[in-house]
Amino acid sequence: MITGELKSQIDKIWTDFWTGGIANPLTVIEQFTYLLFIRRLDEIQLTKEKQAHLVGIAIKDPVYSEEEKPLRWSSFRNNDPETMYRLFQKENGVFDFMKNVGAKGSIFAGFMKGATFMIPTPRLLDMVVQQIDKIKMEDRDTKGDLYEYLLSKIATSGTNGQFRTPRHIIKMMVELVKPQKDDTICDPACGTAGFLVAAGEYFHQYHPGWFMESAFRDHYNTKMFTGAEFDATMMRIAAMNLQLHGIEHPNLVSKDALSESNIGMTDQFSLILANPPFKGSLDYDSVESGILKRVKTKKTELLFLGLILRALKTGGRCAVIVPDGVMFGSSNAHQQIRQELVENQRLQAVISMPSGVFKPYAGVSTAILLFTKTNSGGTDRVWFYDMQADGFSLDDKRNPVAANDIPDIIERWHAFEQDLGTKGLGDLGTKGLGDLETEGRKDEGMNKRTERSFVVPFAEIKANGWDLSINRYKEVEHLEVAYDSPAAILQEIRLLDAERAEALKKLEEMLGWQ
């Protein structure tokens, strides 16, 4: 968790960027990211030097040569502002070195070709460098907290908030799917890589012992995480986010995942976590043909569901955020993708979220779908949950509040899995609700449509044209209200009039008007 000291340090740097003339929050984060990476390169070099000195051998694959020593963080930070600024701007200077460092720097360096140095003055550069230098970044938790807090400012500073799914929603989705030791995890629209980072943190929180195993560490650092993102700025930010959370070599694909030219995302992943773009549209010619076989549409939210089904291995699981329109849309494409999920795959859960979750940048209502790719059906019944609160106010301010359904969602979902004798995510088995009652497992949220959570059988969903909107199945209790008869109400009005007249008479007597 971020400390008050670290938070104040980041706030001060952020303020300096803004007062120094950089007002776009994404530009601030991007320039901040470049400086963090330059410092990181020097830290890698220092580690190599210590190791070489310890065993008395020459440095293997140094990041900096002896001639490039002036370009190192530990060297230029001591320069006066004007000298430092010229060192950044000149050809083959600090910034050019960062852009061309190649494999010596890690996966992050591969996304630096389009980087642009935009810090306008020597004074601002010096202020930011000196303050970043004071931040203690020795351990993974501190680095991760620093960048998480930095990224949170996207969601509070202008119209770029759509790039960031609220962290508590991401964490909830990861908790629901429970990533496994051998999972290959993908986000096909990764943005700042929040889902991948949260999945990595899940292992540190619940399975720290696995990191003692070399096979798991190798899988974790090289093969477990894959992200696709077409925006170069977001890809650089995502790469740094993953690296500062201890994931050194993720597989990052700088392409549009839906593109016809994007090859390779087929039957590849065992777990997908995503919040793909809403309300976009693409021409058929630009969409990969295998996706169109799943769903014939131009709408990005439906195309991404087709992409996910294409990218998952058989038996692979998914937790994905979709707009409510996907749940009840009447077009052929909407019905086609819902039928695909329910009839041909195994849809396990629909969690309806309130419209305020993505405020102030979007007021659209959304839902989380949990499903497993089977290509042979298997949907027995679907678990619905009507989320009313997520721990924050549902207005534009999004202030913390006491009401929060997230712990209840996680607890009920896992209890539901356990009650049904599941193996893997949401394997609902063959037991009916009557079996549960016979065994004494009467979860009210499972049996009553008036409760916050309940179960809907496959046949009912099919009969409703594959409609997955929670309002189609939820029952609302209307309490009967007893009213007095009209005669009694009129008599009460007469009594009130008499009392009012008496009060006026006494007031007139007091004023001597009679």
VENQUICOR-V502329 format. One record per residue. N is the residue number from 0. SS is DSSP state (alpha for helix, beta for strand, coil for the rest). PHI is phi in whole degrees, 0 to 359 (none if undefined). OMEGA is omega in whole degrees, -180 to 180 (* if undefined). Layout:
n;ss;phi;omega
N;SS;PHI;OMEGA
N;SS;PHI;OMEGA
This chain:
n;ss;phi;omega
0;coil;none;-176
1;coil;291;-180
2;coil;274;178
3;alpha;298;-180
4;alpha;294;-180
5;alpha;295;179
6;alpha;299;-180
7;alpha;293;177
8;alpha;296;180
9;alpha;293;179
10;alpha;300;-179
11;alpha;294;179
12;alpha;296;179
13;alpha;300;179
14;alpha;297;179
15;alpha;297;177
16;alpha;300;-177
17;alpha;293;179
18;alpha;289;179
19;coil;275;174
20;coil;111;177
21;coil;252;-172
22;coil;261;-180
23;coil;286;-176
24;alpha;298;178
25;alpha;292;177
26;alpha;294;177
27;alpha;302;-178
28;alpha;295;180
29;alpha;296;179
30;alpha;294;176
31;alpha;301;-179
32;alpha;299;179
33;alpha;301;-179
34;alpha;293;176
35;alpha;298;-180
36;alpha;292;178
37;alpha;298;176
38;alpha;296;180
39;alpha;298;178
40;alpha;300;179
41;alpha;292;178
42;alpha;295;176
43;alpha;298;179
44;alpha;297;180
45;alpha;298;178
46;alpha;296;178
47;alpha;297;-180
48;alpha;294;179
49;alpha;296;180
50;alpha;295;180
51;alpha;295;179
52;alpha;295;-177
53;alpha;295;-178
54;alpha;259;175
55;coil;72;179
56;coil;233;179
57;coil;288;180
58;coil;293;178
59;coil;268;179
60;coil;50;180
61;coil;295;176
62;coil;286;-179
63;coil;244;170
64;coil;277;180
65;alpha;297;180
66;alpha;291;-178
67;alpha;266;-178
68;alpha;304;179
69;alpha;297;-179
70;alpha;272;-178
71;coil;279;180
72;alpha;306;-176
73;alpha;295;179
74;alpha;263;-173
75;alpha;287;-180
76;coil;296;-179
77;coil;269;179
78;coil;284;173
79;coil;288;-174
80;alpha;306;-177
81;alpha;295;179
82;alpha;296;179
83;alpha;299;-177
84;alpha;295;178
85;alpha;296;180
86;alpha;294;177
87;alpha;285;-172
88;alpha;276;-172
89;coil;290;177
90;coil;298;-176
91;coil;62;177
92;coil;271;-175
93;alpha;300;-175
94;alpha;289;177
95;alpha;297;178
96;alpha;299;180
97;alpha;301;-178
98;alpha;290;-173
99;alpha;251;-172
100;coil;293;174
101;alpha;66;-174
102;alpha;294;-179
103;alpha;295;-174
104;coil;265;-176
105;coil;111;-176
106;alpha;303;-177
107;alpha;301;-176
108;alpha;296;-179
109;alpha;293;-177
110;alpha;254;-174
111;coil;266;-174
112;coil;301;-178
113;coil;268;-177
114;coil;292;179
115;coil;231;178
116;coil;279;-172
117;coil;235;177
118;coil;285;-165
119;coil;281;-173
120;coil;224;175
121;alpha;301;-178
122;alpha;298;-180
123;alpha;295;179
124;alpha;301;-179
125;alpha;296;180
126;alpha;300;-177
127;alpha;291;179
128;alpha;300;-178
129;alpha;295;-179
130;alpha;284;176
131;alpha;297;-179
132;alpha;296;-179
133;alpha;279;-178
134;coil;285;179
135;coil;278;-175
136;coil;232;-176
137;coil;287;-175
138;coil;246;-176
139;alpha;298;-177
140;alpha;298;-180
141;alpha;296;179
142;alpha;299;-180
143;alpha;295;179
144;alpha;298;179
145;alpha;302;-175
146;alpha;286;176
147;alpha;299;180
148;alpha;293;178
149;alpha;298;-180
150;alpha;291;179
151;alpha;298;-180
152;alpha;288;173
153;alpha;299;-175
154;alpha;282;180
155;alpha;235;-172
156;coil;221;173
157;coil;110;-168
158;alpha;277;-179
159;alpha;273;-177
160;alpha;298;-178
161;alpha;294;180
162;alpha;285;-170
163;coil;236;172
164;coil;284;180
165;coil;308;-173
166;alpha;299;-178
167;alpha;290;176
168;alpha;288;176
169;alpha;302;-178
170;alpha;299;178
171;alpha;300;-179
172;alpha;296;177
173;alpha;295;179
174;alpha;297;-179
175;alpha;291;-175
176;alpha;269;177
177;coil;49;180
178;coil;308;-176
179;coil;253;-173
180;coil;302;-175
181;coil;257;-178
182;coil;296;165
183;coil;248;-167
184;beta;249;-177
185;beta;226;166
186;beta;234;-175
187;coil;283;174
188;coil;219;-160
189;coil;285;180
190;coil;56;179
191;coil;271;177
192;coil;71;-179
193;alpha;300;180
194;alpha;293;-180
195;alpha;294;178
196;alpha;298;-179
197;alpha;296;177
198;alpha;296;177
199;alpha;297;179
200;alpha;294;177
201;alpha;301;179
202;alpha;293;179
203;alpha;295;-178
204;alpha;281;-171
205;alpha;256;-177
206;coil;224;-178
207;alpha;298;-180
208;alpha;294;180
209;alpha;296;-179
210;alpha;288;174
211;alpha;280;-178
212;coil;265;-176
213;alpha;297;-179
214;alpha;295;179
215;alpha;291;179
216;alpha;301;180
217;alpha;296;178
218;alpha;297;-178
219;alpha;299;-173
220;alpha;274;-174
221;alpha;232;-170
222;coil;241;-171
223;coil;288;-169
224;beta;248;177
225;beta;227;177
226;beta;226;176
227;beta;240;-179
228;coil;201;-177
229;coil;272;-179
230;coil;277;-174
231;alpha;297;179
232;alpha;297;180
233;alpha;295;180
234;alpha;294;177
235;alpha;296;179
236;alpha;295;179
237;alpha;298;-179
238;alpha;298;178
239;alpha;293;179
240;alpha;302;180
241;alpha;295;-178
242;alpha;295;-179
243;alpha;287;173
244;coil;266;173
245;coil;90;177
246;coil;259;-167
247;coil;283;-173
248;coil;227;176
249;coil;289;176
250;beta;267;-179
251;beta;248;-176
252;beta;249;-177
253;coil;272;-180
254;coil;212;170
255;coil;284;-176
256;coil;297;-178
257;coil;272;-170
258;beta;293;176
259;coil;299;-178
260;coil;277;-178
261;coil;274;-175
262;coil;245;171
263;coil;119;-178
264;coil;272;-179
265;coil;225;177
266;coil;47;-169
267;coil;245;-169
268;beta;242;178
269;beta;264;179
270;beta;209;175
271;beta;237;176
272;beta;237;-173
273;beta;201;168
274;coil;227;-174
275;coil;289;-178
276;coil;298;177
277;coil;258;166
278;coil;64;174
279;coil;267;176
280;beta;212;-179
281;coil;229;173
282;coil;286;180
283;alpha;302;-176
284;alpha;296;-177
285;alpha;266;-177
286;beta;259;180
287;coil;301;-172
288;alpha;297;180
289;alpha;295;178
290;alpha;288;-179
291;alpha;294;176
292;alpha;291;178
293;alpha;281;-178
294;coil;208;-178
295;coil;270;-176
296;coil;199;173
297;coil;253;-176
298;beta;281;-174
299;alpha;295;-177
300;alpha;295;177
301;alpha;278;178
302;alpha;298;179
303;alpha;293;175
304;alpha;295;175
305;alpha;297;177
306;alpha;299;-179
307;alpha;299;179
308;alpha;296;178
309;alpha;289;-173
310;alpha;278;-179
311;beta;287;167
312;beta;289;171
313;beta;296;-173
314;beta;94;179
315;beta;287;-177
316;beta;249;-179
317;beta;213;166
318;beta;233;-174
319;beta;222;176
320;beta;268;178
321;beta;227;175
322;beta;290;-176
323;coil;303;-180
324;alpha;302;177
325;alpha;297;-175
326;alpha;287;-174
327;alpha;228;-178
328;coil;309;-173
329;coil;262;-180
330;coil;293;179
331;alpha;301;-178
332;alpha;293;178
333;alpha;299;-179
334;alpha;293;-180
335;alpha;297;-177
336;alpha;288;178
337;alpha;293;178
338;alpha;297;178
339;alpha;301;-177
340;alpha;293;-174
341;alpha;276;-173
342;alpha;271;-174
343;alpha;260;177
344;coil;244;178
345;beta;236;176
346;beta;279;-176
347;beta;252;-174
348;beta;209;172
349;beta;231;-180
350;beta;250;-178
351;beta;278;-179
352;beta;251;179
353;coil;291;-174
354;alpha;294;-177
355;alpha;281;-175
356;alpha;302;-177
357;alpha;255;175
358;coil;290;9
359;coil;271;-171
360;coil;266;178
361;coil;207;-180
362;coil;254;-177
363;coil;290;173
364;coil;284;-176
365;beta;224;176
366;beta;218;174
367;beta;254;175
368;beta;257;172
369;beta;246;180
370;beta;210;178
371;beta;238;178
372;coil;280;178
373;coil;237;-173
374;coil;59;179
375;coil;218;180
376;coil;79;179
377;coil;123;177
378;coil;291;179
379;coil;260;175
380;beta;207;-176
381;beta;244;-180
382;beta;270;179
383;beta;250;174
384;beta;224;180
385;beta;259;180
386;coil;289;179
387;coil;253;-176
388;coil;211;-179
389;beta;236;179
390;beta;94;179
391;beta;223;177
392;coil;298;-175
393;coil;265;175
394;coil;259;-177
395;coil;294;-177
396;coil;283;179
397;coil;52;177
398;coil;279;178
399;beta;299;177
400;beta;225;-177
401;beta;286;-176
402;beta;293;-176
403;beta;202;-180
404;coil;274;-172
405;alpha;300;177
406;alpha;302;180
407;alpha;292;178
408;alpha;300;-179
409;alpha;296;-178
410;alpha;296;-178
411;alpha;294;-179
412;alpha;296;-179
413;alpha;289;175
414;alpha;295;178
415;alpha;298;177
416;alpha;303;-177
417;alpha;295;-180
418;alpha;299;-177
419;coil;268;177
420;coil;62;-173
421;coil;285;171
422;coil;228;-175
423;coil;89;-174
424;coil;298;167
425;coil;61;176
426;coil;289;-168
427;coil;279;175
428;coil;66;-176
429;coil;240;-179
430;coil;289;174
431;coil;267;-180
432;alpha;294;177
433;alpha;297;177
434;alpha;299;-180
435;alpha;297;-179
436;alpha;293;179
437;alpha;299;-179
438;coil;279;179
439;coil;81;-178
440;coil;256;-174
441;coil;266;174
442;coil;278;-176
443;alpha;302;-180
444;alpha;290;180
445;alpha;263;-169
446;alpha;254;-175
447;coil;250;-179
448;coil;288;178
449;coil;274;-179
450;coil;278;-178
451;coil;292;177
452;beta;234;-179
453;beta;197;-176
454;beta;242;178
455;beta;239;-179
456;beta;287;-179
457;alpha;306;-175
458;alpha;300;-179
459;alpha;290;177
460;alpha;296;178
461;alpha;297;-179
462;alpha;296;180
463;coil;265;176
464;coil;66;178
465;coil;65;178
466;coil;293;-179
467;coil;243;178
468;coil;288;-175
469;alpha;296;-179
470;alpha;292;177
471;alpha;292;-172
472;alpha;246;-178
473;coil;286;178
474;coil;259;180
475;coil;253;179
476;coil;277;176
477;coil;251;-180
478;coil;283;179
479;coil;288;180
480;coil;252;-180
481;coil;266;179
482;coil;250;175
483;coil;294;178
484;coil;291;178
485;alpha;304;180
486;alpha;297;-180
487;alpha;292;179
488;alpha;294;178
489;alpha;296;178
490;alpha;297;179
491;alpha;294;178
492;alpha;296;178
493;alpha;300;179
494;alpha;297;179
495;alpha;295;178
496;alpha;296;180
497;alpha;295;179
498;alpha;295;180
499;alpha;296;180
500;alpha;296;179
501;alpha;295;179
502;alpha;296;178
503;alpha;297;179
504;alpha;298;179
505;alpha;293;180
506;alpha;294;179
507;alpha;295;178
508;alpha;295;-180
509;alpha;295;-179
510;coil;274;179
511;coil;72;-178
512;coil;272;180
513;coil;242;*
